[in-house]
């Protein structure tokens, strides 16, 4: 289990990495999962990881579960690994942006 200081640091790192609001993330998950004929129900939209990030954004730190903490570590690591890629073709950049937005990080934000 993570101690209080580690959890505080993770909470800050997660909220720094996830720079979209819960409303923005929910809207993105719906749009990214929609097809030409229908949009999914909000609670079923997007990848499971994106849904879990959305759930974490709506929690207080004291309500986090072990699964939440694992997801938070994964998101922080993913954003750190992918957010600093330069000189890639525009198509790759767009694909990477959409992939990161699925976990709540928009790389075009300062």
Protein Blocks (a to p, Z undefined) as FASTA:
>chain_A
ZZfklmmmmmmmmmmmmmcdfklmmmmmmmmmpcfkbccdfklgcjfklmmmmmmmmpcf
klpcfklmmmmmmmmmmmmmmmmcghiafklmmmmmmmmmmnopafkbZZ
